Amino acid sequence: MAAELQYLQAWIPEKMEPGTVFLLDGPNALGHESNPFVAVLACPGCGTVGLITRRQLRGFESMICGSSSCSAEFGFDGDTIRYRSLQ
């Protein structure tokens, strides 16, 4: 599993590896007005691509992978990926 975020400068879907982020340009009409989707993230566990919100990118909200074959739970601490500990 990826431990550090990687950033893409240009949208090249083939280069989206686990833990890769692509920041979207400009305001987005998707998501809630106060917490819009601002980036595309490849799950650090399996690489499934999905949109993330401003709060998720800044580390204020955790995420769960949306893939049917992965259950990774994680959040960000700066550019470091922190995984939810097993209980």
PDB file of N, CA, C and O in Angstrom:
ATOM      1  N   MET A   1       0.833  -1.186   0.000  1.00  0.00           N
ATOM      2  CA  MET A   1       0.000   0.000   0.000  1.00  0.00           C
ATOM      3  C   MET A   1       0.877   1.248   0.000  1.00  0.00           C
ATOM      4  O   MET A   1       1.929   1.286   0.638  1.00  0.00           O
ATOM      5  N   ALA A   2       0.429   2.256  -0.719  1.00  0.00           N
ATOM      6  CA  ALA A   2       1.169   3.511  -0.796  1.00  0.00           C
ATOM      7  C   ALA A   2       1.146   4.214   0.563  1.00  0.00           C
ATOM      8  O   ALA A   2       0.142   4.159   1.274  1.00  0.00           O
ATOM      9  N   ALA A   3       2.237   4.865   0.919  1.00  0.00           N
ATOM     10  CA  ALA A   3       2.312   5.584   2.189  1.00  0.00           C
ATOM     11  C   ALA A   3       2.375   7.093   1.987  1.00  0.00           C
ATOM     12  O   ALA A   3       2.074   7.850   2.909  1.00  0.00           O
ATOM     13  N   GLU A   4       2.756   7.535   0.808  1.00  0.00           N
ATOM     14  CA  GLU A   4       2.850   8.959   0.490  1.00  0.00           C
ATOM     15  C   GLU A   4       2.000   9.255  -0.746  1.00  0.00           C
ATOM     16  O   GLU A   4       1.911   8.442  -1.666  1.00  0.00           O
ATOM     17  N   LEU A   5       1.377  10.438  -0.748  1.00  0.00           N
ATOM     18  CA  LEU A   5       0.618  10.857  -1.929  1.00  0.00           C
ATOM     19  C   LEU A   5       1.565  11.236  -3.050  1.00  0.00           C
ATOM     20  O   LEU A   5       2.632  11.803  -2.814  1.00  0.00           O
ATOM     21  N   GLN A   6       1.167  10.921  -4.265  1.00  0.00           N
ATOM     22  CA  GLN A   6       1.887  11.328  -5.464  1.00  0.00           C
ATOM     23  C   GLN A   6       0.937  12.251  -6.229  1.00  0.00           C
ATOM     24  O   GLN A   6      -0.258  11.964  -6.299  1.00  0.00           O
ATOM     25  N   TYR A   7       1.421  13.328  -6.793  1.00  0.00           N
ATOM     26  CA  TYR A   7       0.570  14.270  -7.515  1.00  0.00           C
ATOM     27  C   TYR A   7       0.886  14.227  -9.000  1.00  0.00           C
ATOM     28  O   TYR A   7       2.051  14.230  -9.399  1.00  0.00           O
ATOM     29  N   LEU A   8      -0.172  14.185  -9.824  1.00  0.00           N
ATOM     30  CA  LEU A   8      -0.030  14.281 -11.276  1.00  0.00           C
ATOM     31  C   LEU A   8      -0.234  15.730 -11.686  1.00  0.00           C
ATOM     32  O   LEU A   8      -1.139  16.395 -11.182  1.00  0.00           O
ATOM     33  N   GLN A   9       0.588  16.220 -12.586  1.00  0.00           N
ATOM     34  CA  GLN A   9       0.450  17.591 -13.078  1.00  0.00           C
ATOM     35  C   GLN A   9      -0.527  17.681 -14.245  1.00  0.00           C
ATOM     36  O   GLN A   9      -1.110  18.738 -14.486  1.00  0.00           O
ATOM     37  N   ALA A  10      -0.710  16.574 -14.976  1.00  0.00           N
ATOM     38  CA  ALA A  10      -1.624  16.535 -16.124  1.00  0.00           C
ATOM     39  C   ALA A  10      -2.490  15.284 -15.998  1.00  0.00           C
ATOM     40  O   ALA A  10      -2.047  14.261 -15.476  1.00  0.00           O
ATOM     41  N   TRP A  11      -3.726  15.377 -16.483  1.00  0.00           N
ATOM     42  CA  TRP A  11      -4.651  14.256 -16.390  1.00  0.00           C
ATOM     43  C   TRP A  11      -4.251  13.176 -17.396  1.00  0.00           C
ATOM     44  O   TRP A  11      -4.514  13.289 -18.593  1.00  0.00           O
ATOM     45  N   ILE A  12      -3.612  12.131 -16.878  1.00  0.00           N
ATOM     46  CA  ILE A  12      -3.219  10.969 -17.676  1.00  0.00           C
ATOM     47  C   ILE A  12      -3.699   9.752 -16.886  1.00  0.00           C
ATOM     48  O   ILE A  12      -2.974   9.250 -16.028  1.00  0.00           O
ATOM     49  N   PRO A  13      -4.916   9.270 -17.167  1.00  0.00           N
ATOM     50  CA  PRO A  13      -5.492   8.183 -16.373  1.00  0.00           C
ATOM     51  C   PRO A  13      -4.593   6.952 -16.249  1.00  0.00           C
ATOM     52  O   PRO A  13      -4.602   6.281 -15.217  1.00  0.00           O
ATOM     53  N   GLU A  14      -3.826   6.655 -17.284  1.00  0.00           N
ATOM     54  CA  GLU A  14      -2.954   5.484 -17.253  1.00  0.00           C
ATOM     55  C   GLU A  14      -1.857   5.599 -16.190  1.00  0.00           C
ATOM     56  O   GLU A  14      -1.288   4.589 -15.776  1.00  0.00           O
ATOM     57  N   LYS A  15      -1.560   6.822 -15.748  1.00  0.00           N
ATOM     58  CA  LYS A  15      -0.510   7.038 -14.743  1.00  0.00           C
ATOM     59  C   LYS A  15      -1.063   7.098 -13.316  1.00  0.00           C
ATOM     60  O   LYS A  15      -0.312   7.331 -12.368  1.00  0.00           O
ATOM     61  N   MET A  16      -2.361   6.891 -13.165  1.00  0.00           N
ATOM     62  CA  MET A  16      -2.967   6.897 -11.832  1.00  0.00           C
ATOM     63  C   MET A  16      -2.665   5.567 -11.151  1.00  0.00           C
ATOM     64  O   MET A  16      -3.326   4.560 -11.403  1.00  0.00           O
ATOM     65  N   GLU A  17      -1.663   5.581 -10.291  1.00  0.00           N
ATOM     66  CA  GLU A  17      -1.290   4.412  -9.503  1.00  0.00           C
ATOM     67  C   GLU A  17      -1.829   4.596  -8.088  1.00  0.00           C
ATOM     68  O   GLU A  17      -2.229   5.705  -7.735  1.00  0.00           O
ATOM     69  N   PRO A  18      -1.854   3.550  -7.268  1.00  0.00           N
ATOM     70  CA  PRO A  18      -2.338   3.709  -5.894  1.00  0.00           C
ATOM     71  C   PRO A  18      -1.659   4.877  -5.178  1.00  0.00           C
ATOM     72  O   PRO A  18      -0.433   4.987  -5.161  1.00  0.00           O
ATOM     73  N   GLY A  19      -2.484   5.743  -4.589  1.00  0.00           N
ATOM     74  CA  GLY A  19      -1.973   6.901  -3.857  1.00  0.00           C
ATOM     75  C   GLY A  19      -1.712   8.124  -4.710  1.00  0.00           C
ATOM     76  O   GLY A  19      -1.097   9.081  -4.238  1.00  0.00           O
ATOM     77  N   THR A  20      -2.167   8.118  -5.967  1.00  0.00           N
ATOM     78  CA  THR A  20      -1.962   9.252  -6.870  1.00  0.00           C
ATOM     79  C   THR A  20      -3.155  10.199  -6.801  1.00  0.00           C
ATOM     80  O   THR A  20      -4.306   9.762  -6.767  1.00  0.00           O
ATOM     81  N   VAL A  21      -2.870  11.505  -6.782  1.00  0.00           N
ATOM     82  CA  VAL A  21      -3.901  12.545  -6.742  1.00  0.00           C
ATOM     83  C   VAL A  21      -3.738  13.450  -7.955  1.00  0.00           C
ATOM     84  O   VAL A  21      -2.624  13.823  -8.322  1.00  0.00           O
ATOM     85  N   PHE A  22      -4.873  13.799  -8.576  1.00  0.00           N
ATOM     86  CA  PHE A  22      -4.883  14.797  -9.633  1.00  0.00           C
ATOM     87  C   PHE A  22      -5.840  15.893  -9.192  1.00  0.00           C
ATOM     88  O   PHE A  22      -7.029  15.638  -9.002  1.00  0.00           O
ATOM     89  N   LEU A  23      -5.330  17.115  -9.028  1.00  0.00           N
ATOM     90  CA  LEU A  23      -6.160  18.244  -8.600  1.00  0.00           C
ATOM     91  C   LEU A  23      -6.964  18.772  -9.776  1.00  0.00           C
ATOM     92  O   LEU A  23      -6.428  18.975 -10.865  1.00  0.00           O
ATOM     93  N   LEU A  24      -8.251  18.991  -9.550  1.00  0.00           N
ATOM     94  CA  LEU A  24      -9.134  19.527 -10.584  1.00  0.00           C
ATOM     95  C   LEU A  24      -8.995  21.039 -10.631  1.00  0.00           C
ATOM     96  O   LEU A  24      -8.773  21.674  -9.600  1.00  0.00           O
ATOM     97  N   ASP A  25      -9.124  21.618 -11.812  1.00  0.00           N
ATOM     98  CA  ASP A  25      -9.036  23.067 -11.975  1.00  0.00           C
ATOM     99  C   ASP A  25     -10.384  23.721 -11.750  1.00  0.00           C
ATOM    100  O   ASP A  25     -11.423  23.169 -12.115  1.00  0.00           O
ATOM    101  N   GLY A  26     -10.364  24.897 -11.150  1.00  0.00           N
ATOM    102  CA  GLY A  26     -11.554  25.727 -11.031  1.00  0.00           C
ATOM    103  C   GLY A  26     -12.617  25.159 -10.118  1.00  0.00           C
ATOM    104  O   GLY A  26     -12.486  24.051  -9.598  1.00  0.00           O
ATOM    105  N   PRO A  27     -13.677  25.937  -9.929  1.00  0.00           N
ATOM    106  CA  PRO A  27     -14.784  25.483  -9.084  1.00  0.00           C
ATOM    107  C   PRO A  27     -15.532  24.339  -9.757  1.00  0.00           C
ATOM    108  O   PRO A  27     -15.676  24.302 -10.979  1.00  0.00           O
ATOM    109  N   ASN A  28     -16.000  23.419  -8.941  1.00  0.00           N
ATOM    110  CA  ASN A  28     -16.712  22.260  -9.468  1.00  0.00           C
ATOM    111  C   ASN A  28     -18.174  22.307  -9.075  1.00  0.00           C
ATOM    112  O   ASN A  28     -18.523  22.721  -7.969  1.00  0.00           O
ATOM    113  N   ALA A  29     -19.029  21.874  -9.999  1.00  0.00           N
ATOM    114  CA  ALA A  29     -20.460  21.851  -9.746  1.00  0.00           C
ATOM    115  C   ALA A  29     -20.864  20.566  -9.025  1.00  0.00           C
ATOM    116  O   ALA A  29     -22.015  20.425  -8.611  1.00  0.00           O
ATOM    117  N   LEU A  30     -19.925  19.625  -8.872  1.00  0.00           N
ATOM    118  CA  LEU A  30     -20.243  18.360  -8.217  1.00  0.00           C
ATOM    119  C   LEU A  30     -20.000  18.466  -6.722  1.00  0.00           C
ATOM    120  O   LEU A  30     -19.046  19.104  -6.277  1.00  0.00           O
ATOM    121  N   GLY A  31     -20.867  17.837  -5.962  1.00  0.00           N
ATOM    122  CA  GLY A  31     -20.704  17.853  -4.522  1.00  0.00           C
ATOM    123  C   GLY A  31     -21.438  19.010  -3.876  1.00  0.00           C
ATOM    124  O   GLY A  31     -22.097  19.804  -4.546  1.00  0.00           O
ATOM    125  N   HIS A  32     -21.314  19.089  -2.585  1.00  0.00           N
ATOM    126  CA  HIS A  32     -21.972  20.148  -1.820  1.00  0.00           C
ATOM    127  C   HIS A  32     -21.224  21.459  -2.021  1.00  0.00           C
ATOM    128  O   HIS A  32     -20.000  21.475  -2.147  1.00  0.00           O
ATOM    129  N   GLU A  33     -21.957  22.532  -2.047  1.00  0.00           N
ATOM    130  CA  GLU A  33     -21.392  23.865  -2.285  1.00  0.00           C
ATOM    131  C   GLU A  33     -20.261  24.219  -1.313  1.00  0.00           C
ATOM    132  O   GLU A  33     -19.270  24.828  -1.716  1.00  0.00           O
ATOM    133  N   SER A  34     -20.403  23.840  -0.034  1.00  0.00           N
ATOM    134  CA  SER A  34     -19.380  24.187   0.955  1.00  0.00           C
ATOM    135  C   SER A  34     -18.235  23.174   1.010  1.00  0.00           C
ATOM    136  O   SER A  34     -17.222  23.428   1.661  1.00  0.00           O
ATOM    137  N   ASN A  35     -18.382  22.026   0.334  1.00  0.00           N
ATOM    138  CA  ASN A  35     -17.339  21.001   0.334  1.00  0.00           C
ATOM    139  C   ASN A  35     -17.342  20.273  -1.013  1.00  0.00           C
ATOM    140  O   ASN A  35     -17.696  19.096  -1.089  1.00  0.00           O
ATOM    141  N   PRO A  36     -16.942  20.985  -2.079  1.00  0.00           N
ATOM    142  CA  PRO A  36     -17.010  20.388  -3.418  1.00  0.00           C
ATOM    143  C   PRO A  36     -15.909  19.365  -3.656  1.00  0.00           C
ATOM    144  O   PRO A  36     -14.931  19.294  -2.911  1.00  0.00           O
ATOM    145  N   PHE A  37     -16.087  18.574  -4.709  1.00  0.00           N
ATOM    146  CA  PHE A  37     -15.037  17.665  -5.146  1.00  0.00           C
ATOM    147  C   PHE A  37     -13.925  18.494  -5.766  1.00  0.00           C
ATOM    148  O   PHE A  37     -14.178  19.336  -6.628  1.00  0.00           O
ATOM    149  N   VAL A  38     -12.689  18.258  -5.327  1.00  0.00           N
ATOM    150  CA  VAL A  38     -11.568  19.078  -5.791  1.00  0.00           C
ATOM    151  C   VAL A  38     -10.439  18.260  -6.424  1.00  0.00           C
ATOM    152  O   VAL A  38      -9.505  18.823  -6.994  1.00  0.00           O
ATOM    153  N   ALA A  39     -10.531  16.921  -6.323  1.00  0.00           N
ATOM    154  CA  ALA A  39      -9.439  16.100  -6.838  1.00  0.00           C
ATOM    155  C   ALA A  39      -9.934  14.697  -7.182  1.00  0.00           C
ATOM    156  O   ALA A  39     -11.006  14.264  -6.760  1.00  0.00           O
ATOM    157  N   VAL A  40      -9.113  14.012  -7.962  1.00  0.00           N
ATOM    158  CA  VAL A  40      -9.323  12.606  -8.278  1.00  0.00           C
ATOM    159  C   VAL A  40      -8.227  11.840  -7.541  1.00  0.00           C
ATOM    160  O   VAL A  40      -7.054  12.209  -7.615  1.00  0.00           O
ATOM    161  N   LEU A  41      -8.602  10.778  -6.833  1.00  0.00           N
ATOM    162  CA  LEU A  41      -7.652   9.977  -6.062  1.00  0.00           C
ATOM    163  C   LEU A  41      -7.725   8.528  -6.500  1.00  0.00           C
ATOM    164  O   LEU A  41      -8.814   7.988  -6.694  1.00  0.00           O
ATOM    165  N   ALA A  42      -6.568   7.895  -6.658  1.00  0.00           N
ATOM    166  CA  ALA A  42      -6.498   6.444  -6.851  1.00  0.00           C
ATOM    167  C   ALA A  42      -6.294   5.850  -5.464  1.00  0.00           C
ATOM    168  O   ALA A  42      -5.316   6.166  -4.787  1.00  0.00           O
ATOM    169  N   CYS A  43      -7.210   4.995  -5.044  1.00  0.00           N
ATOM    170  CA  CYS A  43      -7.150   4.388  -3.712  1.00  0.00           C
ATOM    171  C   CYS A  43      -5.737   3.869  -3.441  1.00  0.00           C
ATOM    172  O   CYS A  43      -5.162   3.178  -4.282  1.00  0.00           O
ATOM    173  N   PRO A  44      -5.175   4.196  -2.281  1.00  0.00           N
ATOM    174  CA  PRO A  44      -3.827   3.736  -1.978  1.00  0.00           C
ATOM    175  C   PRO A  44      -3.739   2.226  -1.785  1.00  0.00           C
ATOM    176  O   PRO A  44      -2.642   1.667  -1.789  1.00  0.00           O
ATOM    177  N   GLY A  45      -4.874   1.562  -1.617  1.00  0.00           N
ATOM    178  CA  GLY A  45      -4.875   0.112  -1.451  1.00  0.00           C
ATOM    179  C   GLY A  45      -4.967  -0.645  -2.753  1.00  0.00           C
ATOM    180  O   GLY A  45      -4.210  -1.588  -2.987  1.00  0.00           O
ATOM    181  N   CYS A  46      -5.913  -0.226  -3.623  1.00  0.00           N
ATOM    182  CA  CYS A  46      -6.168  -1.000  -4.840  1.00  0.00           C
ATOM    183  C   CYS A  46      -6.044  -0.200  -6.131  1.00  0.00           C
ATOM    184  O   CYS A  46      -5.963  -0.786  -7.211  1.00  0.00           O
ATOM    185  N   GLY A  47      -6.026   1.122  -6.041  1.00  0.00           N
ATOM    186  CA  GLY A  47      -5.895   1.945  -7.241  1.00  0.00           C
ATOM    187  C   GLY A  47      -7.208   2.365  -7.870  1.00  0.00           C
ATOM    188  O   GLY A  47      -7.197   3.038  -8.901  1.00  0.00           O
ATOM    189  N   THR A  48      -8.355   1.990  -7.282  1.00  0.00           N
ATOM    190  CA  THR A  48      -9.647   2.414  -7.817  1.00  0.00           C
ATOM    191  C   THR A  48      -9.733   3.935  -7.766  1.00  0.00           C
ATOM    192  O   THR A  48      -9.419   4.546  -6.745  1.00  0.00           O
ATOM    193  N   VAL A  49     -10.155   4.538  -8.863  1.00  0.00           N
ATOM    194  CA  VAL A  49     -10.187   5.993  -8.991  1.00  0.00           C
ATOM    195  C   VAL A  49     -11.541   6.539  -8.551  1.00  0.00           C
ATOM    196  O   VAL A  49     -12.584   5.979  -8.888  1.00  0.00           O
ATOM    197  N   GLY A  50     -11.516   7.642  -7.793  1.00  0.00           N
ATOM    198  CA  GLY A  50     -12.741   8.290  -7.355  1.00  0.00           C
ATOM    199  C   GLY A  50     -12.492   9.754  -7.022  1.00  0.00           C
ATOM    200  O   GLY A  50     -11.351  10.184  -6.854  1.00  0.00           O
ATOM    201  N   LEU A  51     -13.576  10.508  -6.932  1.00  0.00           N
ATOM    202  CA  LEU A  51     -13.488  11.927  -6.574  1.00  0.00           C
ATOM    203  C   LEU A  51     -13.370  12.082  -5.068  1.00  0.00           C
ATOM    204  O   LEU A  51     -13.937  11.293  -4.313  1.00  0.00           O
ATOM    205  N   ILE A  52     -12.630  13.105  -4.625  1.00  0.00           N
ATOM    206  CA  ILE A  52     -12.550  13.416  -3.203  1.00  0.00           C
ATOM    207  C   ILE A  52     -12.864  14.896  -2.988  1.00  0.00           C
ATOM    208  O   ILE A  52     -12.679  15.725  -3.879  1.00  0.00           O
ATOM    209  N   THR A  53     -13.337  15.199  -1.798  1.00  0.00           N
ATOM    210  CA  THR A  53     -13.750  16.564  -1.472  1.00  0.00           C
ATOM    211  C   THR A  53     -12.590  17.371  -0.894  1.00  0.00           C
ATOM    212  O   THR A  53     -11.517  16.843  -0.600  1.00  0.00           O
ATOM    213  N   ARG A  54     -12.841  18.645  -0.745  1.00  0.00           N
ATOM    214  CA  ARG A  54     -11.846  19.548  -0.169  1.00  0.00           C
ATOM    215  C   ARG A  54     -11.468  19.099   1.247  1.00  0.00           C
ATOM    216  O   ARG A  54     -10.286  19.063   1.591  1.00  0.00           O
ATOM    217  N   ARG A  55     -12.472  18.754   2.069  1.00  0.00           N
ATOM    218  CA  ARG A  55     -12.193  18.333   3.450  1.00  0.00           C
ATOM    219  C   ARG A  55     -11.398  17.030   3.501  1.00  0.00           C
ATOM    220  O   ARG A  55     -10.535  16.862   4.362  1.00  0.00           O
ATOM    221  N   GLN A  56     -11.687  16.113   2.585  1.00  0.00           N
ATOM    222  CA  GLN A  56     -10.922  14.862   2.538  1.00  0.00           C
ATOM    223  C   GLN A  56      -9.474  15.129   2.144  1.00  0.00           C
ATOM    224  O   GLN A  56      -8.555  14.573   2.746  1.00  0.00           O
ATOM    225  N   LEU A  57      -9.265  15.966   1.148  1.00  0.00           N
ATOM    226  CA  LEU A  57      -7.913  16.272   0.689  1.00  0.00           C
ATOM    227  C   LEU A  57      -7.098  16.952   1.786  1.00  0.00           C
ATOM    228  O   LEU A  57      -5.895  16.714   1.899  1.00  0.00           O
ATOM    229  N   ARG A  58      -7.735  17.786   2.585  1.00  0.00           N
ATOM    230  CA  ARG A  58      -7.034  18.507   3.658  1.00  0.00           C
ATOM    231  C   ARG A  58      -6.861  17.671   4.924  1.00  0.00           C
ATOM    232  O   ARG A  58      -6.227  18.114   5.881  1.00  0.00           O
ATOM    233  N   GLY A  59      -7.426  16.460   4.929  1.00  0.00           N
ATOM    234  CA  GLY A  59      -7.247  15.569   6.073  1.00  0.00           C
ATOM    235  C   GLY A  59      -8.277  15.718   7.172  1.00  0.00           C
ATOM    236  O   GLY A  59      -8.095  15.164   8.256  1.00  0.00           O
ATOM    237  N   PHE A  60      -9.362  16.455   6.927  1.00  0.00           N
ATOM    238  CA  PHE A  60     -10.388  16.654   7.942  1.00  0.00           C
ATOM    239  C   PHE A  60     -11.429  15.532   7.963  1.00  0.00           C
ATOM    240  O   PHE A  60     -12.136  15.363   8.956  1.00  0.00           O
ATOM    241  N   GLU A  61     -11.527  14.764   6.867  1.00  0.00           N
ATOM    242  CA  GLU A  61     -12.477  13.661   6.777  1.00  0.00           C
ATOM    243  C   GLU A  61     -11.765  12.429   6.237  1.00  0.00           C
ATOM    244  O   GLU A  61     -10.917  12.532   5.350  1.00  0.00           O
ATOM    245  N   SER A  62     -12.112  11.270   6.773  1.00  0.00           N
ATOM    246  CA  SER A  62     -11.542  10.010   6.317  1.00  0.00           C
ATOM    247  C   SER A  62     -12.298   9.500   5.092  1.00  0.00           C
ATOM    248  O   SER A  62     -13.353  10.022   4.730  1.00  0.00           O
ATOM    249  N   MET A  63     -11.738   8.479   4.470  1.00  0.00           N
ATOM    250  CA  MET A  63     -12.336   7.884   3.281  1.00  0.00           C
ATOM    251  C   MET A  63     -12.355   6.369   3.396  1.00  0.00           C
ATOM    252  O   MET A  63     -11.559   5.779   4.126  1.00  0.00           O
ATOM    253  N   ILE A  64     -13.270   5.751   2.670  1.00  0.00           N
ATOM    254  CA  ILE A  64     -13.322   4.301   2.507  1.00  0.00           C
ATOM    255  C   ILE A  64     -13.348   4.055   1.004  1.00  0.00           C
ATOM    256  O   ILE A  64     -14.100   4.706   0.279  1.00  0.00           O
ATOM    257  N   CYS A  65     -12.534   3.125   0.537  1.00  0.00           N
ATOM    258  CA  CYS A  65     -12.492   2.823  -0.892  1.00  0.00           C
ATOM    259  C   CYS A  65     -13.869   2.386  -1.379  1.00  0.00           C
ATOM    260  O   CYS A  65     -14.583   1.668  -0.678  1.00  0.00           O
ATOM    261  N   GLY A  66     -14.235   2.816  -2.567  1.00  0.00           N
ATOM    262  CA  GLY A  66     -15.531   2.484  -3.141  1.00  0.00           C
ATOM    263  C   GLY A  66     -15.545   1.210  -3.963  1.00  0.00           C
ATOM    264  O   GLY A  66     -16.587   0.840  -4.502  1.00  0.00           O
ATOM    265  N   SER A  67     -14.421   0.535  -4.071  1.00  0.00           N
ATOM    266  CA  SER A  67     -14.340  -0.695  -4.848  1.00  0.00           C
ATOM    267  C   SER A  67     -15.053  -1.832  -4.127  1.00  0.00           C
ATOM    268  O   SER A  67     -15.076  -1.877  -2.897  1.00  0.00           O
ATOM    269  N   SER A  68     -15.632  -2.744  -4.892  1.00  0.00           N
ATOM    270  CA  SER A  68     -16.292  -3.900  -4.278  1.00  0.00           C
ATOM    271  C   SER A  68     -15.280  -4.934  -3.786  1.00  0.00           C
ATOM    272  O   SER A  68     -15.647  -5.870  -3.076  1.00  0.00           O
ATOM    273  N   SER A  69     -14.010  -4.772  -4.160  1.00  0.00           N
ATOM    274  CA  SER A  69     -13.003  -5.756  -3.755  1.00  0.00           C
ATOM    275  C   SER A  69     -11.974  -5.195  -2.764  1.00  0.00           C
ATOM    276  O   SER A  69     -11.001  -5.876  -2.439  1.00  0.00           O
ATOM    277  N   CYS A  70     -12.179  -3.959  -2.281  1.00  0.00           N
ATOM    278  CA  CYS A  70     -11.210  -3.336  -1.373  1.00  0.00           C
ATOM    279  C   CYS A  70     -11.979  -2.615  -0.267  1.00  0.00           C
ATOM    280  O   CYS A  70     -13.009  -1.990  -0.519  1.00  0.00           O
ATOM    281  N   SER A  71     -11.477  -2.709   0.936  1.00  0.00           N
ATOM    282  CA  SER A  71     -12.147  -2.035   2.052  1.00  0.00           C
ATOM    283  C   SER A  71     -11.189  -1.109   2.800  1.00  0.00           C
ATOM    284  O   SER A  71     -11.327  -0.899   4.005  1.00  0.00           O
ATOM    285  N   ALA A  72     -10.219  -0.560   2.073  1.00  0.00           N
ATOM    286  CA  ALA A  72      -9.239   0.328   2.702  1.00  0.00           C
ATOM    287  C   ALA A  72      -9.936   1.540   3.317  1.00  0.00           C
ATOM    288  O   ALA A  72     -10.784   2.170   2.685  1.00  0.00           O
ATOM    289  N   GLU A  73      -9.567   1.854   4.554  1.00  0.00           N
ATOM    290  CA  GLU A  73     -10.053   3.044   5.242  1.00  0.00           C
ATOM    291  C   GLU A  73      -8.827   3.887   5.560  1.00  0.00           C
ATOM    292  O   GLU A  73      -7.876   3.408   6.177  1.00  0.00           O
ATOM    293  N   PHE A  74      -8.857   5.146   5.132  1.00  0.00           N
ATOM    294  CA  PHE A  74      -7.668   5.974   5.258  1.00  0.00           C
ATOM    295  C   PHE A  74      -8.034   7.446   5.266  1.00  0.00           C
ATOM    296  O   PHE A  74      -9.169   7.826   4.977  1.00  0.00           O
ATOM    297  N   GLY A  75      -7.048   8.268   5.603  1.00  0.00           N
ATOM    298  CA  GLY A  75      -7.163   9.716   5.565  1.00  0.00           C
ATOM    299  C   GLY A  75      -5.781  10.272   5.283  1.00  0.00           C
ATOM    300  O   GLY A  75      -4.824   9.514   5.121  1.00  0.00           O
ATOM    301  N   PHE A  76      -5.670  11.578   5.224  1.00  0.00           N
ATOM    302  CA  PHE A  76      -4.395  12.214   4.914  1.00  0.00           C
ATOM    303  C   PHE A  76      -3.911  13.045   6.090  1.00  0.00           C
ATOM    304  O   PHE A  76      -4.696  13.660   6.810  1.00  0.00           O
ATOM    305  N   ASP A  77      -2.609  13.046   6.261  1.00  0.00           N
ATOM    306  CA  ASP A  77      -1.932  13.910   7.214  1.00  0.00           C
ATOM    307  C   ASP A  77      -0.855  14.614   6.408  1.00  0.00           C
ATOM    308  O   ASP A  77       0.279  14.141   6.325  1.00  0.00           O
ATOM    309  N   GLY A  78      -1.212  15.746   5.814  1.00  0.00           N
ATOM    310  CA  GLY A  78      -0.325  16.391   4.840  1.00  0.00           C
ATOM    311  C   GLY A  78      -0.259  15.515   3.609  1.00  0.00           C
ATOM    312  O   GLY A  78      -1.291  15.191   3.023  1.00  0.00           O
ATOM    313  N   ASP A  79       0.948  15.123   3.207  1.00  0.00           N
ATOM    314  CA  ASP A  79       1.118  14.240   2.058  1.00  0.00           C
ATOM    315  C   ASP A  79       1.285  12.780   2.469  1.00  0.00           C
ATOM    316  O   ASP A  79       1.585  11.928   1.633  1.00  0.00           O
ATOM    317  N   THR A  80       1.092  12.493   3.748  1.00  0.00           N
ATOM    318  CA  THR A  80       1.204  11.127   4.245  1.00  0.00           C
ATOM    319  C   THR A  80      -0.178  10.504   4.341  1.00  0.00           C
ATOM    320  O   THR A  80      -1.127  11.143   4.797  1.00  0.00           O
ATOM    321  N   ILE A  81      -0.285   9.261   3.911  1.00  0.00           N
ATOM    322  CA  ILE A  81      -1.540   8.526   4.011  1.00  0.00           C
ATOM    323  C   ILE A  81      -1.537   7.803   5.354  1.00  0.00           C
ATOM    324  O   ILE A  81      -0.600   7.068   5.665  1.00  0.00           O
ATOM    325  N   ARG A  82      -2.576   8.012   6.140  1.00  0.00           N
ATOM    326  CA  ARG A  82      -2.693   7.301   7.409  1.00  0.00           C
ATOM    327  C   ARG A  82      -3.873   6.337   7.304  1.00  0.00           C
ATOM    328  O   ARG A  82      -4.990   6.731   6.971  1.00  0.00           O
ATOM    329  N   TYR A  83      -3.602   5.087   7.592  1.00  0.00           N
ATOM    330  CA  TYR A  83      -4.616   4.051   7.505  1.00  0.00           C
ATOM    331  C   TYR A  83      -5.310   3.885   8.843  1.00  0.00           C
ATOM    332  O   TYR A  83      -4.690   4.042   9.895  1.00  0.00           O
ATOM    333  N   ARG A  84      -6.583   3.569   8.804  1.00  0.00           N
ATOM    334  CA  ARG A  84      -7.345   3.336  10.023  1.00  0.00           C
ATOM    335  C   ARG A  84      -6.841   2.036  10.642  1.00  0.00           C
ATOM    336  O   ARG A  84      -6.715   1.019   9.959  1.00  0.00           O
ATOM    337  N   SER A  85      -6.560   2.079  11.921  1.00  0.00           N
ATOM    338  CA  SER A  85      -6.060   0.879  12.587  1.00  0.00           C
ATOM    339  C   SER A  85      -7.180  -0.128  12.797  1.00  0.00           C
ATOM    340  O   SER A  85      -8.333   0.244  13.014  1.00  0.00           O
ATOM    341  N   LEU A  86      -6.832  -1.398  12.731  1.00  0.00           N
ATOM    342  CA  LEU A  86      -7.800  -2.460  12.979  1.00  0.00           C
ATOM    343  C   LEU A  86      -8.108  -2.516  14.456  1.00  0.00           C
ATOM    344  O   LEU A  86      -7.220  -2.338  15.289  1.00  0.00           O
ATOM    345  N   GLN A  87      -9.359  -2.761  14.785  1.00  0.00           N
ATOM    346  CA  GLN A  87      -9.743  -2.789  16.200  1.00  0.00           C
ATOM    347  C   GLN A  87      -9.912  -4.189  16.683  1.00  0.00           C
ATOM    348  O   GLN A  87     -10.234  -4.405  17.852  1.00  0.00           O
TER     349      GLN A  87
END
